[in-house]
């Protein structure tokens, strides 16, 4: 059975920036330079990138960009 995804699990550039405590411009630069994980969904004719929260948390944790105050629920 497929996992149900809630809207708060979907992150655009602004939400990723908020989660990682950086400016949205920085997220865009990382994405443009291929430093970000592949978006889980691309909308708006390729202009809007969307990631699952877990994708960003796992990536940020792996590359050392996850702020210390981000809570990770590993039980999901």
PyMOL CGO cylinders between C-alpha atoms (Angstrom):
from pymol import cmd
from pymol.cgo import CYLINDER

trace = [
    CYLINDER, 0.00, 0.00, 0.00, 1.33, 3.45, -0.93, 0.3, 1, 1, 1, 1, 1, 1,
    CYLINDER, 1.33, 3.45, -0.93, 2.29, 5.86, 1.84, 0.3, 1, 1, 1, 1, 1, 1,
    CYLINDER, 2.29, 5.86, 1.84, 0.01, 8.85, 2.25, 0.3, 1, 1, 1, 1, 1, 1,
    CYLINDER, 0.01, 8.85, 2.25, 1.85, 12.17, 2.06, 0.3, 1, 1, 1, 1, 1, 1,
    CYLINDER, 1.85, 12.17, 2.06, 0.64, 15.32, 3.80, 0.3, 1, 1, 1, 1, 1, 1,
    CYLINDER, 0.64, 15.32, 3.80, 1.23, 18.84, 2.52, 0.3, 1, 1, 1, 1, 1, 1,
    CYLINDER, 1.23, 18.84, 2.52, 3.62, 19.65, 5.37, 0.3, 1, 1, 1, 1, 1, 1,
    CYLINDER, 3.62, 19.65, 5.37, 5.95, 16.94, 4.02, 0.3, 1, 1, 1, 1, 1, 1,
    CYLINDER, 5.95, 16.94, 4.02, 6.30, 18.75, 0.66, 0.3, 1, 1, 1, 1, 1, 1,
    CYLINDER, 6.30, 18.75, 0.66, 8.98, 21.42, 0.50, 0.3, 1, 1, 1, 1, 1, 1,
    CYLINDER, 8.98, 21.42, 0.50, 9.66, 24.03, -2.14, 0.3, 1, 1, 1, 1, 1, 1,
    CYLINDER, 9.66, 24.03, -2.14, 12.76, 26.21, -2.20, 0.3, 1, 1, 1, 1, 1, 1,
    CYLINDER, 12.76, 26.21, -2.20, 11.39, 28.56, 0.48, 0.3, 1, 1, 1, 1, 1, 1,
    CYLINDER, 11.39, 28.56, 0.48, 10.44, 25.73, 2.84, 0.3, 1, 1, 1, 1, 1, 1,
    CYLINDER, 10.44, 25.73, 2.84, 13.82, 24.04, 2.37, 0.3, 1, 1, 1, 1, 1, 1,
    CYLINDER, 13.82, 24.04, 2.37, 15.52, 27.34, 3.17, 0.3, 1, 1, 1, 1, 1, 1,
    CYLINDER, 15.52, 27.34, 3.17, 13.44, 27.74, 6.31, 0.3, 1, 1, 1, 1, 1, 1,
    CYLINDER, 13.44, 27.74, 6.31, 14.18, 24.17, 7.42, 0.3, 1, 1, 1, 1, 1, 1,
    CYLINDER, 14.18, 24.17, 7.42, 17.93, 24.57, 6.86, 0.3, 1, 1, 1, 1, 1, 1,
    CYLINDER, 17.93, 24.57, 6.86, 18.06, 28.13, 8.21, 0.3, 1, 1, 1, 1, 1, 1,
    CYLINDER, 18.06, 28.13, 8.21, 19.50, 29.61, 5.02, 0.3, 1, 1, 1, 1, 1, 1,
    CYLINDER, 19.50, 29.61, 5.02, 18.18, 32.06, 2.42, 0.3, 1, 1, 1, 1, 1, 1,
    CYLINDER, 18.18, 32.06, 2.42, 16.04, 30.75, -0.43, 0.3, 1, 1, 1, 1, 1, 1,
    CYLINDER, 16.04, 30.75, -0.43, 18.67, 32.11, -2.83, 0.3, 1, 1, 1, 1, 1, 1,
    CYLINDER, 18.67, 32.11, -2.83, 21.23, 29.74, -1.29, 0.3, 1, 1, 1, 1, 1, 1,
    CYLINDER, 21.23, 29.74, -1.29, 18.95, 26.75, -1.91, 0.3, 1, 1, 1, 1, 1, 1,
    CYLINDER, 18.95, 26.75, -1.91, 18.51, 27.87, -5.52, 0.3, 1, 1, 1, 1, 1, 1,
    CYLINDER, 18.51, 27.87, -5.52, 22.29, 28.16, -5.95, 0.3, 1, 1, 1, 1, 1, 1,
    CYLINDER, 22.29, 28.16, -5.95, 22.84, 24.68, -4.49, 0.3, 1, 1, 1, 1, 1, 1,
    CYLINDER, 22.84, 24.68, -4.49, 20.16, 23.29, -6.79, 0.3, 1, 1, 1, 1, 1, 1,
    CYLINDER, 20.16, 23.29, -6.79, 21.55, 25.04, -9.87, 0.3, 1, 1, 1, 1, 1, 1,
    CYLINDER, 21.55, 25.04, -9.87, 25.05, 23.71, -9.09, 0.3, 1, 1, 1, 1, 1, 1,
    CYLINDER, 25.05, 23.71, -9.09, 23.78, 20.14, -8.65, 0.3, 1, 1, 1, 1, 1, 1,
    CYLINDER, 23.78, 20.14, -8.65, 24.48, 20.10, -4.91, 0.3, 1, 1, 1, 1, 1, 1,
    CYLINDER, 24.48, 20.10, -4.91, 20.87, 19.31, -3.93, 0.3, 1, 1, 1, 1, 1, 1,
    CYLINDER, 20.87, 19.31, -3.93, 19.18, 15.94, -4.23, 0.3, 1, 1, 1, 1, 1, 1,
    CYLINDER, 19.18, 15.94, -4.23, 17.01, 15.41, -7.30, 0.3, 1, 1, 1, 1, 1, 1,
    CYLINDER, 17.01, 15.41, -7.30, 13.57, 16.94, -6.68, 0.3, 1, 1, 1, 1, 1, 1,
    CYLINDER, 13.57, 16.94, -6.68, 10.87, 14.39, -5.91, 0.3, 1, 1, 1, 1, 1, 1,
    CYLINDER, 10.87, 14.39, -5.91, 8.46, 16.37, -8.11, 0.3, 1, 1, 1, 1, 1, 1,
    CYLINDER, 8.46, 16.37, -8.11, 8.96, 19.06, -10.75, 0.3, 1, 1, 1, 1, 1, 1,
    CYLINDER, 8.96, 19.06, -10.75, 6.00, 21.32, -11.52, 0.3, 1, 1, 1, 1, 1, 1,
    CYLINDER, 6.00, 21.32, -11.52, 5.21, 24.42, -13.55, 0.3, 1, 1, 1, 1, 1, 1,
    CYLINDER, 5.21, 24.42, -13.55, 7.02, 23.36, -16.71, 0.3, 1, 1, 1, 1, 1, 1,
    CYLINDER, 7.02, 23.36, -16.71, 10.22, 22.57, -14.80, 0.3, 1, 1, 1, 1, 1, 1,
    CYLINDER, 10.22, 22.57, -14.80, 10.31, 25.86, -12.89, 0.3, 1, 1, 1, 1, 1, 1,
    CYLINDER, 10.31, 25.86, -12.89, 9.12, 24.60, -9.51, 0.3, 1, 1, 1, 1, 1, 1,
    CYLINDER, 9.12, 24.60, -9.51, 11.09, 21.96, -7.63, 0.3, 1, 1, 1, 1, 1, 1,
    CYLINDER, 11.09, 21.96, -7.63, 9.48, 20.08, -4.75, 0.3, 1, 1, 1, 1, 1, 1,
    CYLINDER, 9.48, 20.08, -4.75, 11.15, 17.70, -2.34, 0.3, 1, 1, 1, 1, 1, 1,
    CYLINDER, 11.15, 17.70, -2.34, 9.79, 15.43, 0.35, 0.3, 1, 1, 1, 1, 1, 1,
    CYLINDER, 9.79, 15.43, 0.35, 10.88, 16.54, 3.81, 0.3, 1, 1, 1, 1, 1, 1,
    CYLINDER, 10.88, 16.54, 3.81, 12.60, 13.18, 4.34, 0.3, 1, 1, 1, 1, 1, 1,
    CYLINDER, 12.60, 13.18, 4.34, 14.64, 13.66, 1.15, 0.3, 1, 1, 1, 1, 1, 1,
    CYLINDER, 14.64, 13.66, 1.15, 15.96, 17.01, 2.38, 0.3, 1, 1, 1, 1, 1, 1,
    CYLINDER, 15.96, 17.01, 2.38, 16.53, 15.88, 5.97, 0.3, 1, 1, 1, 1, 1, 1,
    CYLINDER, 16.53, 15.88, 5.97, 18.47, 12.80, 4.85, 0.3, 1, 1, 1, 1, 1, 1,
    CYLINDER, 18.47, 12.80, 4.85, 20.55, 14.79, 2.36, 0.3, 1, 1, 1, 1, 1, 1,
    CYLINDER, 20.55, 14.79, 2.36, 21.23, 17.64, 4.79, 0.3, 1, 1, 1, 1, 1, 1,
    CYLINDER, 21.23, 17.64, 4.79, 22.19, 15.18, 7.51, 0.3, 1, 1, 1, 1, 1, 1,
    CYLINDER, 22.19, 15.18, 7.51, 24.58, 13.38, 5.15, 0.3, 1, 1, 1, 1, 1, 1,
    CYLINDER, 24.58, 13.38, 5.15, 26.33, 16.57, 3.99, 0.3, 1, 1, 1, 1, 1, 1,
    CYLINDER, 26.33, 16.57, 3.99, 26.38, 18.37, 7.34, 0.3, 1, 1, 1, 1, 1, 1,
    CYLINDER, 26.38, 18.37, 7.34, 23.85, 21.09, 6.50, 0.3, 1, 1, 1, 1, 1, 1,
    CYLINDER, 23.85, 21.09, 6.50, 21.14, 20.06, 8.97, 0.3, 1, 1, 1, 1, 1, 1,
    CYLINDER, 21.14, 20.06, 8.97, 20.79, 22.62, 11.78, 0.3, 1, 1, 1, 1, 1, 1,
    CYLINDER, 20.79, 22.62, 11.78, 21.12, 21.23, 15.30, 0.3, 1, 1, 1, 1, 1, 1,
    CYLINDER, 21.12, 21.23, 15.30, 17.61, 22.26, 16.27, 0.3, 1, 1, 1, 1, 1, 1,
    CYLINDER, 17.61, 22.26, 16.27, 15.85, 20.20, 13.55, 0.3, 1, 1, 1, 1, 1, 1,
    CYLINDER, 15.85, 20.20, 13.55, 13.92, 17.33, 15.05, 0.3, 1, 1, 1, 1, 1, 1,
    CYLINDER, 13.92, 17.33, 15.05, 14.09, 14.05, 13.13, 0.3, 1, 1, 1, 1, 1, 1,
    CYLINDER, 14.09, 14.05, 13.13, 11.42, 11.41, 13.63, 0.3, 1, 1, 1, 1, 1, 1,
    CYLINDER, 11.42, 11.41, 13.63, 13.21, 8.20, 12.64, 0.3, 1, 1, 1, 1, 1, 1,
    CYLINDER, 13.21, 8.20, 12.64, 10.14, 6.11, 13.59, 0.3, 1, 1, 1, 1, 1, 1,
    CYLINDER, 10.14, 6.11, 13.59, 8.23, 6.88, 10.38, 0.3, 1, 1, 1, 1, 1, 1,
]
cmd.load_cgo(trace, "trace")
